[in-house]
Amino acid sequence: SGARRWLEWRKEVELLSDVAYFVLTTLSGYQTLGEEYVNIVQVDSTKKRVPSFLRRAVFISLHTVIPYCLEKGLLHLEHELQIDAGESRTLQGSPALGLSSRTLLRNWIQKQVGELKEQQKKRVLQVVYALKQCIPLLCRLHLAVFYINGTFYHLSKRIAGITYLQFGGPQREDQSIRSSYKFLGIISLFHLLLTIGVQLYSFKQKQRARQEWKLHRNLAHQKNTTKEKTTGRHSRCTLCLEERRHTTATPCGHLFCWECITEWCNTRTECPLCREKFHPQKLIYLRHYQL
């Protein structure tokens, strides 16, 4: 029970600890432990003044609260949309949902999703998937730019306009190290472009395979409906007791639906009729089979 409670509240505990740390350091005008160790101080875009209180508060919000709300909002939104799509089984038991249905964010999302039409829900779900894919890529792009330019390690600092000024220490050594980081940034950028290309190619392949499967399924269903009057009960699957779709033969010669017999083989490696043992790899998918 203790471990489960910790998993449910882990994100909230991490959020509170991060907010408390930055409030006691950055917001109060002090250096963090890392900044103090490397002798750097936060400055605004002019590099002549310490960031204002408002600018520091914006940075803390963008660095801690906004990512938490964005992650939870997308997770709850995806969960509610998949409930309407009949796919809620994969998310109901996930500890990442955190505060369950008691949170104000969850209730507000439920209300907004309930007012959407089916077509709008599908579009919003696609947008959620795209955001979940694009946000990590954006963070990787920002990291590559940091390696090349040497400023704004965090995306929140870039938005808030907070940079660093180093005092003390050798400057020449810093310039020599920065040149090697530029090369690392170029490699990271190239790897990011390669990742995007692979993801786009994989997405197109999945879309093409899905369209071909739907077309093949519809054609097979049309053929079965046109022959329904002539086939009789000999074309029925003995597992689902319906017309066979995507007829598949076992090594012993009995015919079943592809979905039915493969699901049967997940638990038993024998023929449902004659109980002859066989390996699932021996199933034969019959194309253009008539009867």
CYANA upper distance limits for C-alpha pairs under 8 A (distance plus 0.5 A):
  1 SER  CA      5 ARG  CA      6.63
  2 GLY  CA      6 TRP  CA      6.69
  3 ALA  CA      7 LEU  CA      6.78
  4 ARG  CA      8 GLU  CA      6.78
  4 ARG  CA     95 PRO  CA      8.48
  5 ARG  CA      9 TRP  CA      6.74
  6 TRP  CA     10 ARG  CA      5.91
  7 LEU  CA     11 LYS  CA      8.50
  7 LEU  CA     95 PRO  CA      6.78
  7 LEU  CA     96 ALA  CA      8.15
  7 LEU  CA     98 GLY  CA      8.41
  8 GLU  CA     95 PRO  CA      5.94
  8 GLU  CA     96 ALA  CA      7.19
  8 GLU  CA     97 LEU  CA      7.96
  8 GLU  CA     98 GLY  CA      5.16
  8 GLU  CA     99 LEU  CA      7.51
  9 TRP  CA     13 VAL  CA      6.67
  9 TRP  CA     98 GLY  CA      6.61
  9 TRP  CA     99 LEU  CA      8.04
 10 ARG  CA     14 GLU  CA      6.66
 11 LYS  CA     15 LEU  CA      6.59
 11 LYS  CA     68 TYR  CA      8.36
 11 LYS  CA     98 GLY  CA      8.26
 12 GLU  CA     16 LEU  CA      6.71
 13 VAL  CA     17 SER  CA      6.68
 14 GLU  CA     18 ASP  CA      6.62
 15 LEU  CA     19 VAL  CA      6.62
 15 LEU  CA     64 THR  CA      6.94
 15 LEU  CA     65 VAL  CA      7.66
 15 LEU  CA     68 TYR  CA      7.94
 16 LEU  CA     20 ALA  CA      6.52
 17 SER  CA     21 TYR  CA      6.59
 18 ASP  CA     22 PHE  CA      6.72
 18 ASP  CA     64 THR  CA      7.29
 19 VAL  CA     23 VAL  CA      6.49
 19 VAL  CA     60 ILE  CA      7.72
 19 VAL  CA     64 THR  CA      7.12
 19 VAL  CA     65 VAL  CA      8.46
 20 ALA  CA     24 LEU  CA      6.67
 21 TYR  CA     25 THR  CA      6.77
 22 PHE  CA     26 THR  CA      5.65
 22 PHE  CA     27 LEU  CA      6.74
 22 PHE  CA     32 THR  CA      8.38
 22 PHE  CA     60 ILE  CA      7.24
 23 VAL  CA     27 LEU  CA      5.22
 23 VAL  CA     28 SER  CA      6.66
 23 VAL  CA     60 ILE  CA      8.45
 24 LEU  CA     28 SER  CA      6.11
 24 LEU  CA     30 TYR  CA      8.18
 25 THR  CA     29 GLY  CA      6.72
 25 THR  CA     30 TYR  CA      5.19
 25 THR  CA     31 GLN  CA      6.31
 25 THR  CA     32 THR  CA      6.16
 26 THR  CA     30 TYR  CA      5.99
 26 THR  CA     31 GLN  CA      6.77
 26 THR  CA     32 THR  CA      7.29
 26 THR  CA     56 ARG  CA      7.31
 27 LEU  CA     53 PHE  CA      7.18
 27 LEU  CA     56 ARG  CA      6.32
 27 LEU  CA     57 ALA  CA      6.91
 27 LEU  CA     60 ILE  CA      8.40
 31 GLN  CA     35 GLU  CA      6.18
 31 GLN  CA     36 GLU  CA      6.23
 31 GLN  CA     41 VAL  CA      7.22
 32 THR  CA     36 GLU  CA      6.59
 33 LEU  CA     37 TYR  CA      6.61
 34 GLY  CA     38 VAL  CA      6.97
 35 GLU  CA     39 ASN  CA      6.40
 35 GLU  CA     40 ILE  CA      5.68
 35 GLU  CA     41 VAL  CA      7.00
 36 GLU  CA     40 ILE  CA      6.99
 36 GLU  CA     41 VAL  CA      8.39
 39 ASN  CA    166 GLN  CA      6.46
 39 ASN  CA    167 PHE  CA      6.51
 39 ASN  CA    168 GLY  CA      7.47
 40 ILE  CA    164 TYR  CA      6.60
 40 ILE  CA    165 LEU  CA      5.96
 40 ILE  CA    166 GLN  CA      4.84
 40 ILE  CA    167 PHE  CA      6.75
 41 VAL  CA    164 TYR  CA      5.97
 41 VAL  CA    165 LEU  CA      5.92
 41 VAL  CA    166 GLN  CA      7.04
 42 GLN  CA     50 VAL  CA      6.76
 42 GLN  CA     51 PRO  CA      7.33
 42 GLN  CA    162 ILE  CA      6.95
 42 GLN  CA    163 THR  CA      6.24
 42 GLN  CA    164 TYR  CA      5.12
 42 GLN  CA    165 LEU  CA      6.90
 43 VAL  CA     47 LYS  CA      5.76
 43 VAL  CA     48 LYS  CA      7.25
 43 VAL  CA     49 ARG  CA      6.11
 43 VAL  CA     50 VAL  CA      4.98
 43 VAL  CA     51 PRO  CA      5.82
 43 VAL  CA    162 ILE  CA      6.35
 43 VAL  CA    163 THR  CA      5.96
 43 VAL  CA    164 TYR  CA      6.12
 43 VAL  CA    165 LEU  CA      7.05
 44 ASP  CA     48 LYS  CA      7.68
 44 ASP  CA     49 ARG  CA      6.51
 44 ASP  CA     50 VAL  CA      6.48
 44 ASP  CA     51 PRO  CA      5.39
 44 ASP  CA    161 GLY  CA      6.52
 44 ASP  CA    162 ILE  CA      5.38
 44 ASP  CA    163 THR  CA      6.55
 45 SER  CA    161 GLY  CA      6.18
 45 SER  CA    162 ILE  CA      6.87
 45 SER  CA    163 THR  CA      7.22
 47 LYS  CA    163 THR  CA      8.09
 47 LYS  CA    164 TYR  CA      8.30
 47 LYS  CA    165 LEU  CA      7.54
 51 PRO  CA     55 ARG  CA      6.51
 51 PRO  CA     56 ARG  CA      6.85
 51 PRO  CA    162 ILE  CA      7.30
 52 SER  CA     56 ARG  CA      6.77
 53 PHE  CA     57 ALA  CA      6.64
 54 LEU  CA     58 VAL  CA      6.66
 55 ARG  CA     59 PHE  CA      6.74
 55 ARG  CA    160 ALA  CA      6.62
 55 ARG  CA    161 GLY  CA      8.41
 55 ARG  CA    162 ILE  CA      8.39
 56 ARG  CA     60 ILE  CA      6.78
 56 ARG  CA    160 ALA  CA      8.21
 57 ALA  CA     61 SER  CA      6.71
 58 VAL  CA     62 LEU  CA      6.63
 58 VAL  CA    160 ALA  CA      6.98
 59 PHE  CA     63 HIS  CA      6.46
 59 PHE  CA    156 SER  CA      6.15
 59 PHE  CA    157 LYS  CA      6.54
 59 PHE  CA    159 ILE  CA      8.32
 59 PHE  CA    160 ALA  CA      6.07
 59 PHE  CA    162 ILE  CA      8.49
 60 ILE  CA     64 THR  CA      6.47
 60 ILE  CA     65 VAL  CA      8.03
 60 ILE  CA    156 SER  CA      8.44
 61 SER  CA     65 VAL  CA      5.50
 61 SER  CA     66 ILE  CA      6.46
 62 LEU  CA     66 ILE  CA      5.60
 62 LEU  CA     67 PRO  CA      7.41
 62 LEU  CA    156 SER  CA      5.80
 63 HIS  CA     67 PRO  CA      7.28
 63 HIS  CA    154 HIS  CA      8.49
 63 HIS  CA    156 SER  CA      5.92
 64 THR  CA     68 TYR  CA      7.02
 65 VAL  CA     69 CYS  CA      6.69
 66 ILE  CA     70 LEU  CA      6.46
 67 PRO  CA     71 GLU  CA      6.52
 68 TYR  CA     72 LYS  CA      6.64
 69 CYS  CA     73 GLY  CA      6.23
 70 LEU  CA     74 LEU  CA      6.57
 71 GLU  CA     75 LEU  CA      6.64
 72 LYS  CA     76 HIS  CA      6.54
 72 LYS  CA     97 LEU  CA      7.71
 73 GLY  CA     77 LEU  CA      6.44
 73 GLY  CA    105 LEU  CA      7.60
 73 GLY  CA    106 ARG  CA      8.28
 73 GLY  CA    109 ILE  CA      8.44
 74 LEU  CA     78 GLU  CA      6.48
 74 LEU  CA    128 VAL  CA      6.97
 74 LEU  CA    132 LYS  CA      8.35
 75 LEU  CA     79 HIS  CA      6.62
 75 LEU  CA     97 LEU  CA      7.49
 76 HIS  CA     80 GLU  CA      6.67
 76 HIS  CA     97 LEU  CA      7.46
 76 HIS  CA    106 ARG  CA      6.73
 76 HIS  CA    109 ILE  CA      7.76
 77 LEU  CA     81 LEU  CA      6.69
 77 LEU  CA    109 ILE  CA      6.80
 77 LEU  CA    110 GLN  CA      8.43
 77 LEU  CA    113 VAL  CA      8.36
 77 LEU  CA    128 VAL  CA      8.34
 78 GLU  CA     82 GLN  CA      6.55
 78 GLU  CA    125 LEU  CA      6.92
 78 GLU  CA    128 VAL  CA      7.25
 79 HIS  CA     83 ILE  CA      6.70
 79 HIS  CA     88 SER  CA      7.12
 79 HIS  CA     91 LEU  CA      6.97
 80 GLU  CA     84 ASP  CA      7.20
 80 GLU  CA     88 SER  CA      8.45
 80 GLU  CA    109 ILE  CA      8.25
 80 GLU  CA    110 GLN  CA      7.08
 80 GLU  CA    113 VAL  CA      7.62
 81 LEU  CA     85 ALA  CA      6.91
 81 LEU  CA    113 VAL  CA      7.61
 81 LEU  CA    121 LYS  CA      6.95
 81 LEU  CA    122 LYS  CA      8.42
 81 LEU  CA    125 LEU  CA      7.02
 82 GLN  CA     86 GLY  CA      6.52
 82 GLN  CA     87 GLU  CA      5.40
 82 GLN  CA     88 SER  CA      5.90
 83 ILE  CA     87 GLU  CA      6.13
 83 ILE  CA     88 SER  CA      5.04
 84 ASP  CA     88 SER  CA      8.49
 88 SER  CA     92 GLN  CA      6.55
 89 ARG  CA     93 GLY  CA      8.10
 90 THR  CA     94 SER  CA      8.02
 99 LEU  CA    103 THR  CA      6.50
100 SER  CA    106 ARG  CA      8.14
101 SER  CA    106 ARG  CA      6.40
101 SER  CA    107 ASN  CA      7.25
102 ARG  CA    106 ARG  CA      7.61
102 ARG  CA    107 ASN  CA      7.74
103 THR  CA    107 ASN  CA      6.90
104 LEU  CA    108 TRP  CA      6.54
105 LEU  CA    109 ILE  CA      6.67
106 ARG  CA    110 GLN  CA      6.65
107 ASN  CA    111 LYS  CA      6.79
108 TRP  CA    112 GLN  CA      6.82
109 ILE  CA    113 VAL  CA      6.50
110 GLN  CA    114 GLY  CA      6.55
111 LYS  CA    115 GLU  CA      7.23
112 GLN  CA    116 LEU  CA      7.48
113 VAL  CA    121 LYS  CA      7.85
116 LEU  CA    120 GLN  CA      6.40
116 LEU  CA    121 LYS  CA      6.61
117 LYS  CA    121 LYS  CA      6.62
118 GLU  CA    122 LYS  CA      6.89
119 GLN  CA    123 ARG  CA      6.94
120 GLN  CA    124 VAL  CA      6.61
121 LYS  CA    125 LEU  CA      6.55
122 LYS  CA    126 GLN  CA      6.80
123 ARG  CA    127 VAL  CA      6.80
124 VAL  CA    128 VAL  CA      6.70
125 LEU  CA    129 TYR  CA      6.79
126 GLN  CA    130 ALA  CA      6.69
127 VAL  CA    131 LEU  CA      6.63
128 VAL  CA    132 LYS  CA      6.70
129 TYR  CA    133 GLN  CA      6.87
130 ALA  CA    134 CYS  CA      6.50
131 LEU  CA    135 ILE  CA      6.38
132 LYS  CA    136 PRO  CA      7.82
133 GLN  CA    137 LEU  CA      7.39
134 CYS  CA    138 LEU  CA      6.54
135 ILE  CA    139 CYS  CA      6.85
136 PRO  CA    140 ARG  CA      6.77
137 LEU  CA    141 LEU  CA      6.64
137 LEU  CA    192 LEU  CA      7.82
138 LEU  CA    142 HIS  CA      6.67
139 CYS  CA    143 LEU  CA      6.72
139 CYS  CA    155 LEU  CA      7.90
140 ARG  CA    144 ALA  CA      6.78
140 ARG  CA    188 SER  CA      8.39
140 ARG  CA    192 LEU  CA      7.63
141 LEU  CA    145 VAL  CA      6.79
141 LEU  CA    189 LEU  CA      7.16
141 LEU  CA    192 LEU  CA      7.60
142 HIS  CA    146 PHE  CA      6.70
142 HIS  CA    153 TYR  CA      8.41
142 HIS  CA    154 HIS  CA      8.48
142 HIS  CA    155 LEU  CA      7.22
143 LEU  CA    147 TYR  CA      6.85
143 LEU  CA    153 TYR  CA      7.19
143 LEU  CA    154 HIS  CA      8.42
143 LEU  CA    185 GLY  CA      8.18
144 ALA  CA    148 ILE  CA      6.91
144 ALA  CA    184 LEU  CA      8.27
144 ALA  CA    185 GLY  CA      4.98
144 ALA  CA    186 ILE  CA      7.47
144 ALA  CA    188 SER  CA      6.04
144 ALA  CA    189 LEU  CA      6.12
145 VAL  CA    149 ASN  CA      6.52
145 VAL  CA    150 GLY  CA      8.31
145 VAL  CA    185 GLY  CA      6.99
145 VAL  CA    189 LEU  CA      8.47
146 PHE  CA    150 GLY  CA      5.48
146 PHE  CA    151 THR  CA      5.99
146 PHE  CA    152 PHE  CA      6.65
146 PHE  CA    153 TYR  CA      6.21
146 PHE  CA    185 GLY  CA      7.86
147 TYR  CA    151 THR  CA      8.46
147 TYR  CA    178 ARG  CA      8.45
147 TYR  CA    181 TYR  CA      5.70
147 TYR  CA    182 LYS  CA      5.90
147 TYR  CA    183 PHE  CA      8.50
147 TYR  CA    184 LEU  CA      7.07
147 TYR  CA    185 GLY  CA      5.07
148 ILE  CA    181 TYR  CA      6.94
148 ILE  CA    182 LYS  CA      4.64
148 ILE  CA    183 PHE  CA      7.87
148 ILE  CA    184 LEU  CA      8.21
148 ILE  CA    185 GLY  CA      5.57
148 ILE  CA    186 ILE  CA      7.55
149 ASN  CA    182 LYS  CA      7.72
150 GLY  CA    178 ARG  CA      7.47
150 GLY  CA    181 TYR  CA      8.47
151 THR  CA    163 THR  CA      7.30
151 THR  CA    164 TYR  CA      8.48
152 PHE  CA    157 LYS  CA      6.29
152 PHE  CA    158 ARG  CA      5.73
152 PHE  CA    162 ILE  CA      7.99
152 PHE  CA    163 THR  CA      6.67
153 TYR  CA    157 LYS  CA      7.85
153 TYR  CA    158 ARG  CA      8.37
154 HIS  CA    158 ARG  CA      7.14
155 LEU  CA    159 ILE  CA      6.88
156 SER  CA    160 ALA  CA      6.61
157 LYS  CA    161 GLY  CA      6.23
157 LYS  CA    162 ILE  CA      5.51
157 LYS  CA    163 THR  CA      7.40
158 ARG  CA    162 ILE  CA      6.94
158 ARG  CA    163 THR  CA      8.25
170 PRO  CA    174 ASP  CA      7.45
171 GLN  CA    175 GLN  CA      7.02
172 ARG  CA    176 SER  CA      6.84
173 GLU  CA    177 ILE  CA      6.72
174 ASP  CA    178 ARG  CA      6.62
175 GLN  CA    179 SER  CA      7.11
176 SER  CA    180 SER  CA      7.70
177 ILE  CA    181 TYR  CA      7.13
178 ARG  CA    182 LYS  CA      6.91
179 SER  CA    183 PHE  CA      7.38
180 SER  CA    184 LEU  CA      7.08
181 TYR  CA    185 GLY  CA      6.61
182 LYS  CA    186 ILE  CA      6.80
183 PHE  CA    187 ILE  CA      6.85
184 LEU  CA    188 SER  CA      6.63
185 GLY  CA    189 LEU  CA      6.56
186 ILE  CA    190 PHE  CA      6.67
187 ILE  CA    191 HIS  CA      6.63
188 SER  CA    192 LEU  CA      6.60
189 LEU  CA    193 LEU  CA      6.80
190 PHE  CA    194 LEU  CA      6.73
191 HIS  CA    195 THR  CA      6.63
192 LEU  CA    196 ILE  CA      6.73
193 LEU  CA    197 GLY  CA      6.70
194 LEU  CA    198 VAL  CA      6.72
195 THR  CA    199 GLN  CA      6.66
196 ILE  CA    200 LEU  CA      6.63
197 GLY  CA    201 TYR  CA      6.65
198 VAL  CA    202 SER  CA      6.56
199 GLN  CA    203 PHE  CA      6.53
200 LEU  CA    204 LYS  CA      6.70
201 TYR  CA    205 GLN  CA      6.69
202 SER  CA    206 LYS  CA      6.69
203 PHE  CA    207 GLN  CA      6.69
204 LYS  CA    208 ARG  CA      6.58
205 GLN  CA    209 ALA  CA      6.58
206 LYS  CA    210 ARG  CA      6.50
207 GLN  CA    211 GLN  CA      6.69
208 ARG  CA    212 GLU  CA      6.68
209 ALA  CA    213 TRP  CA      6.56
210 ARG  CA    214 LYS  CA      6.68
211 GLN  CA    215 LEU  CA      6.63
212 GLU  CA    216 HIS  CA      6.56
213 TRP  CA    217 ARG  CA      6.48
214 LYS  CA    218 ASN  CA      6.54
215 LEU  CA    219 LEU  CA      6.66
216 HIS  CA    220 ALA  CA      6.61
217 ARG  CA    221 HIS  CA      6.57
218 ASN  CA    222 GLN  CA      6.62
219 LEU  CA    223 LYS  CA      6.76
220 ALA  CA    224 ASN  CA      6.73
220 ALA  CA    245 ARG  CA      7.50
220 ALA  CA    246 HIS  CA      7.85
221 HIS  CA    225 THR  CA      6.71
221 HIS  CA    245 ARG  CA      7.68
222 GLN  CA    226 THR  CA      6.76
223 LYS  CA    227 LYS  CA      6.84
224 ASN  CA    228 GLU  CA      6.45
224 ASN  CA    243 GLU  CA      7.77
224 ASN  CA    244 ARG  CA      8.45
224 ASN  CA    245 ARG  CA      8.04
227 LYS  CA    231 THR  CA      6.46
228 GLU  CA    232 GLY  CA      7.36
228 GLU  CA    243 GLU  CA      8.40
231 THR  CA    235 SER  CA      6.49
231 THR  CA    291 LEU  CA      6.47
232 GLY  CA    236 ARG  CA      8.31
234 HIS  CA    291 LEU  CA      7.89
235 SER  CA    243 GLU  CA      6.42
235 SER  CA    244 ARG  CA      6.46
235 SER  CA    291 LEU  CA      6.28
236 ARG  CA    241 LEU  CA      6.36
236 ARG  CA    242 GLU  CA      5.67
236 ARG  CA    243 GLU  CA      4.88
236 ARG  CA    244 ARG  CA      5.78
236 ARG  CA    256 PHE  CA      8.47
237 CYS  CA    241 LEU  CA      5.65
237 CYS  CA    242 GLU  CA      6.15
237 CYS  CA    243 GLU  CA      6.56
237 CYS  CA    244 ARG  CA      5.64
237 CYS  CA    255 LEU  CA      7.63
237 CYS  CA    256 PHE  CA      5.53
237 CYS  CA    257 CYS  CA      6.66
238 THR  CA    242 GLU  CA      8.24
238 THR  CA    256 PHE  CA      7.39
239 LEU  CA    256 PHE  CA      7.75
239 LEU  CA    260 CYS  CA      7.00
239 LEU  CA    261 ILE  CA      8.38
239 LEU  CA    272 PRO  CA      8.44
240 CYS  CA    260 CYS  CA      7.53
244 ARG  CA    256 PHE  CA      6.90
244 ARG  CA    257 CYS  CA      5.62
245 ARG  CA    257 CYS  CA      5.74
245 ARG  CA    258 TRP  CA      7.54
246 HIS  CA    257 CYS  CA      6.15
246 HIS  CA    258 TRP  CA      6.00
246 HIS  CA    285 TYR  CA      7.70
246 HIS  CA    286 LEU  CA      7.65
246 HIS  CA    287 ARG  CA      8.07
247 THR  CA    255 LEU  CA      6.88
247 THR  CA    256 PHE  CA      6.24
247 THR  CA    257 CYS  CA      5.52
247 THR  CA    258 TRP  CA      6.48
247 THR  CA    285 TYR  CA      6.86
247 THR  CA    286 LEU  CA      6.13
247 THR  CA    287 ARG  CA      8.11
247 THR  CA    289 TYR  CA      7.72
248 THR  CA    255 LEU  CA      6.06
248 THR  CA    256 PHE  CA      5.91
248 THR  CA    257 CYS  CA      6.37
248 THR  CA    258 TRP  CA      5.85
248 THR  CA    261 ILE  CA      8.24
248 THR  CA    283 LEU  CA      7.20
248 THR  CA    284 ILE  CA      6.00
248 THR  CA    285 TYR  CA      4.95
248 THR  CA    286 LEU  CA      6.03
249 ALA  CA    253 GLY  CA      6.25
249 ALA  CA    254 HIS  CA      6.07
249 ALA  CA    255 LEU  CA      5.10
249 ALA  CA    256 PHE  CA      7.03
249 ALA  CA    283 LEU  CA      6.45
249 ALA  CA    284 ILE  CA      5.63
249 ALA  CA    285 TYR  CA      6.98
249 ALA  CA    286 LEU  CA      7.55
250 THR  CA    254 HIS  CA      6.05
250 THR  CA    255 LEU  CA      7.12
250 THR  CA    271 CYS  CA      7.61
250 THR  CA    282 LYS  CA      7.48
250 THR  CA    283 LEU  CA      5.62
250 THR  CA    284 ILE  CA      6.99
251 PRO  CA    278 PHE  CA      7.63
251 PRO  CA    282 LYS  CA      6.93
251 PRO  CA    283 LEU  CA      7.17
251 PRO  CA    284 ILE  CA      8.29
252 CYS  CA    271 CYS  CA      8.19
252 CYS  CA    276 GLU  CA      7.61
254 HIS  CA    271 CYS  CA      8.36
254 HIS  CA    273 LEU  CA      8.18
256 PHE  CA    260 CYS  CA      7.21
256 PHE  CA    261 ILE  CA      6.57
257 CYS  CA    261 ILE  CA      6.63
258 TRP  CA    262 THR  CA      6.56
258 TRP  CA    285 TYR  CA      7.77
259 GLU  CA    263 GLU  CA      6.59
260 CYS  CA    264 TRP  CA      6.64
261 ILE  CA    265 CYS  CA      6.61
262 THR  CA    266 ASN  CA      7.04
262 THR  CA    280 PRO  CA      7.92
263 GLU  CA    267 THR  CA      8.09
264 TRP  CA    268 ARG  CA      6.59
264 TRP  CA    269 THR  CA      8.32
265 CYS  CA    269 THR  CA      5.65
265 CYS  CA    270 GLU  CA      7.82
265 CYS  CA    280 PRO  CA      6.78
269 THR  CA    277 LYS  CA      6.39
269 THR  CA    278 PHE  CA      6.29
269 THR  CA    279 HIS  CA      6.62
269 THR  CA    280 PRO  CA      7.24
270 GLU  CA    275 ARG  CA      5.62
270 GLU  CA    276 GLU  CA      5.71
270 GLU  CA    277 LYS  CA      4.71
270 GLU  CA    278 PHE  CA      6.17
270 GLU  CA    279 HIS  CA      8.44
271 CYS  CA    275 ARG  CA      5.03
271 CYS  CA    276 GLU  CA      5.75
271 CYS  CA    277 LYS  CA      7.04
271 CYS  CA    278 PHE  CA      8.02
278 PHE  CA    282 LYS  CA      7.39
279 HIS  CA    283 LEU  CA      8.24
